[in-house]
Amino acid sequence: MTAARVMVAMSGGVDSSVAAARLVEQGYEVVGVTMKLWGGESDTGCCSVSDVDDARRVAQQLGIVHHVWTFTDDFEAHVVDPYVDAHRLGRTPNPCIECNRHLKFDRMLRRAQAVGFETVATGHHARIVELPDGSGSGSGRLALARGADAAKDQSYVLYVLGQEQLARTLLPVGDLTKADVRAEAERLGLRTATKPDSQDVCFITSSAGRSGFLSRRLDLHPAEVVDAAGASVGEVEAVELVTVGQRRGLGLPGGSATRYVTEVDVPARRVRIGPPEDLQVTEVALHDMVWPAGLVEGDVMAQCSAHGIPQPAQVTSTASEGAGVTATVRFAAPQRRVAAGQSVVLYHPTADHVVGGGIVS
Amino acid sequence: MSKFPERMADVLGTPPAIAYLDHAATTPLRPEARAAMLPWLGGTFGNPSGAHAVARAARQAIDEARDTIAGVLGCAPNEVVFTGGGTEADNLAVLGVPAARPGPVLASAVEHHAVLEPLEVVGGRTVAVDRRGVVDLDALASALTPETTLVSVMTANNEVGVVQPLSDVARVVRRHAPDAVLHTDAVQGAAWLDIADVAAGADLVSVSSHKFGGPQGVGVLVVRRGTPLQPRAIGGGQERELRSGTHNVAGIVGMAAALAAKASARDEESTRVSALRDRLADGLLAEIPDAVETAGRSAVLPGTAHLTIDGVESEALLFLLDEAGVCASAASACASGAQEASHVLAAMGVPLRATAGALRLSLGWTSTDADVDRALDVVPTAVAKLRVAAGSLR
């Protein structure tokens, strides 16, 4: 689809600044929008006044119209509340994925369409490619491929994009490395050229931290730490903040062999630990599966964290194709267990694009 | 799409012009104000507090401006305290009275944030308004105690334009809290109403120059003699030690000229603009199904048309209006430029679903039939487009 007009989601960071600049250079009619997502405290986040300032000043420099759209209620309902609820249940959520799923690539896309913009661009490091149909020509079906900069690739947090979203999205910096992006920003004299990358969860400040944030929104409970045999070996202050795979902050005496959290049982106020081998699993069950270009079974590469190393695996859908919402991933070799609430993203075994993904049950 | 206009003529000049319907946010500078200011933006200058010819000229300019403003606002010249704008005047009132004489502070629930934020700082509480947006006099009476030190009720609301019954408010306050200071934020009201009359019962009155065709960044707090008030800005002792800081001479003379021009044109402008507003509001209500006028028109300022439009989102609507050259607003804009949910509509009991589609079109001294025509052409089309999109996207 040729898009004459593109709306760019400008966070005030260097990536979306350069994304907007590239689209302007390519001759698109570009309008910038900064999403105000979070009304509370923030270190950098996406929506502090200073980030809006940066986005607006870049837009001024590029000579494009800039608007600020408020989605704080939706962000609260679809990202922050579920984040808190997941912790209440002892899970480890990924709020960035939910933000992409519900805010950037749903709410924003719909609002853009309503005001006449079929296409939205973001500064994510990933690429949208057309899948071959086997006979050498394009299939018309799209997929999300990794960004050119392996270290900055964001395809993991974008696996939730379906065909319609992929068709309506441009990722103008996906073919650039981060160094390229900064050089481009430098060349254009953009004020965001040397702005540090955003880190961590935008609605949690470094001063209050995750525990400070959560303690204001849910009751945190101390828990007993037990070993594999069930014997009490220590205590943690807040069972809701413990993650499977964690090995620090468990109040264990030093000098002993490294132990990892293998199970978090919030109702029982119990954290179980064990040696690394207790964490090894050969399969993982996923729910809320997304299959961007249709159901896939068989060989995949499974990536279990934003910058994790993809592992060979076999995926089996555990529901009918129509409802394919759950799946089982069997790893070729035992893997460290992934905490419930995290996402496992499945890539094509050779072509390195996303074929599916879901949340660890 | 237009780029940022470099000259006002690009905004208000010949087609393709912008229909500027956001006078409640700020107004174009009146020619009288510009003419009064120009000498102070070039050859003439001076710190009015000095002891020489240059200073004396500046002093004379602000003294004359003070006389003019006092005449229009119905106070003595030495009751005029120049501030850096409406917010500063409101802050000085709401923070300064309880600092001088501690006690409970009350304000209506529909005040501007320039009153509500300092109200929170001094531990004050709000008084409910009814569905029309008018302060509930019974609730006010029961909230007042003999110890109440300050009551703040705006002259007219910035979002929906509702005019408050200030003389009734004053009567209730005097009866139940004879010692209380009555402050009114007349920032919106001063663009339309005879403040000397409507705010006669108030001890403190805030006005802001740029709402009635004066320059931005300058305002007045009328402080009636004997009103307990502690300054916020202290230093050089200007403005009877109630607001220190070197005078903004150009701003002050511009404000005075704008206020004088406003006063002499008030009746004509009110009649002319309320007719434009009526045509605009009636036209929109006729053209847009499920659009509701927020407040009864007889009780609102001549320039304000505030509607809630079912099934659209204000930000999306403002985007389309901006594209089509219509400048409008939803609720009050926050510092980042995002539109915030309206505490005014919430206080009036407007359902949340309706507040999502709030639209304020505010007319002023430069408004014309062409502006209204443009809005009547653009707004219904934009609403229809958004409703079609909402239907097909659900």
Interface residues (C-beta under 8 A of the other chain):
Chain A: E29 V31 T34 K36 C47 V49 V52 R56 Q60 G63 V65 H67 V68 W69 T70 R110 R111 Q113 A114 V115 G116
Chain B: M1 K3 F4 E313 E315 A316 F319 L320 D322 E323 A335 S336 G337 A338 Q339 E340 K385 L386 A389 A390 L393
